[in-house]
Amino acid sequence: MIELTFSRAGREDIVLTEDDLFDFRFERGCFSGDTFELGGVSAKSIYMIIDNNTQRFPRGAFANSRVRLDIDGHFCGYFNAELPKRRNGVIELTAYDDMIKLDTEFPKEVQFPQTFISVYAYCLLEAGIADYFSINGDFFELNALFNNGVISHEYTDYIYANSCRNVVSGMAEWNGGFAYINDDGKLQVDVFSKEVSRTFYSGELMDFDYSDETVVFSKIKTSQKNKTYEMGDDSGYTLIINNQYIGYGLDDEDFEMYLGFIYDYYKDFSLTPMSFTLAEPDFSLKIGDRISVVDEEENVTVTGNISEISVSGNCSMTVTCGGFGNVSGVVNYNKSSTGLNNQTKAEAGTKKESSYMTKIDFKKGGFDLTFMNSDGTETVNKFDISEDATGNITQIYNKTAKRRIDVTYD
């Protein structure tokens, strides 16, 4: 059961269930883009189309609301509603968790050097997530490879052009992990787990896709002040640390030490891009968890780390373990990754491989497109279709690429 509670000061709460919705989707994934990588800022979001055919909800009913989401009795968090859209007897609404509050400028009055912990505290206070400045963990939990660091005075030239979210992302990257808002409303930084916490079998899944390619990191690479730093060898994939703003701000000695911490942890770290769907949500699964799936037909076990979780209106849960830009739509694998779920573009001069569509498979509520790649492998992109009360298509959602296409009518 889906229950949404909309609250706003000076007004009675509005409570909706799945019976009030034409469409619903709850997602946990990387707010900064389609990929999930070191330094990712993991955000939760909800998308819904509300039945308003009888005009029971006047204008402004949902604007600026604080939204509580519960699914099957499980508390999924608080969200901040964006301004809704109205058309043809429906209300379309998207809401994000408190990570969106970090999209504010870093306070210019902060002077450096500063510890990472202090900068986390300044960001949370500026964003309104913290009520007061505290470095004692009142508003954040750090479970990274190392939980602190020092940013030198050189960073002052770069930091003020960045949002608090970008600053948090950069520090989380150099702490070897990713950031998100936990169920207690605190900022939390975790690393991708090395230990398998759950094993699933293909026979118990609604669908299951996985890549033939397994990513194994053998090198870490980054740059600072026009100098390139590398650790490891070229036997596998390269994990690239990209956040130049944090990198420029670190003292040289700290820079090499932090890079060594990340290399020691992620050396020989392996993962297989995959996606599967559970008939019912399993809220014990978290972003960053390491899980395995046994393909009972092929007698193969694949392992990856969760990069995205989504729950649809029928309460089925789709789990994605990234490794490239997407699970099944990847051509021309390149042994260089800017993160655990980011396919890098082929280097200049590399021939771009092509693919062509071979099949359209229409299903209830959507369709699948099958492409034949030049190397003989097949790629499947899955699409969901959303409709309004009159049966008009309002949105096409590419589940594989995590892209939305809004449909309008003249």
FENWO-V687694 format. One record per backbone hydrogen bond with DSSP energy under -1.0 kcal/mol. NH is the residue of the N-H (numbers start at 0). CO is the residue of the C=O. Records with the same first field share a line. If there is no record, write none. Layout:
NH->CO  CO
This chain:
2->69
3->15
4->67
5->13
6->65
10->7
13->5
15->3
19->16
20->17
21->48
22->48
24->46
25->310
26->44
27->308
28->42
30->40
32->29
38->176
39->36
41->178
42->28
44->26
45->94
46->24
47->92
48->22
49->90
50->19
51->88
54->51
60->57
64->61
65->6
66->78
67->4
68->76
69->2
70->73
71->0
73->70
75->68
78->66
79->95
80->64
81->93
84->91
86->89
89->86
90->49
91->84
92->47
94->45
95->79
96->43
99->96
100->97
101->98
102->99
103->101
105->161
109->106
113->150
115->148
118->114
119->115
120->116
121->117
122->118
123->119
124->120
125->121
126->122
128->123
129->123
140->186
142->188
144->174
150->113
151->248
154->151
155->152
157->154
158->154
160->157
161->158
163->103
164->101
166->162
167->163
168->164
169->165
170->166
171->167
172->168
173->169
174->170
175->172
176->171
177->189
178->39
179->187
181->185
184->181
186->138
187->179
188->140
189->177
192->287
196->289
199->291
201->293
203->200
204->201
205->276
208->274
210->272
214->270
216->268
217->236
218->236
219->230
220->238
221->228
223->226
226->223
228->221
230->219
232->217
236->215
238->218
239->336
240->220
243->241
246->242
247->243
248->244
254->250
255->251
256->252
257->253
258->254
259->255
260->256
261->257
262->258
263->259
264->260
265->261
266->262
267->216
268->265
270->214
271->302
273->320
274->208
275->318
276->206
277->316
284->281
287->305
288->285
290->303
291->197
292->301
293->199
294->299
295->293
298->294
299->294
301->292
303->290
305->288
306->319
307->319
308->27
309->317
310->25
311->315
314->311
316->277
317->309
318->275
319->307
320->273
335->333
336->237
349->346
355->371
357->369
358->369
360->367
362->365
365->362
366->382
367->360
368->380
369->358
370->378
371->355
372->376
373->353
375->372
378->370
380->368
382->366
383->396
384->364
385->394
387->391
390->387
393->385
394->385
395->404
396->383
397->402
398->381  396
401->397
402->397
404->395
406->393
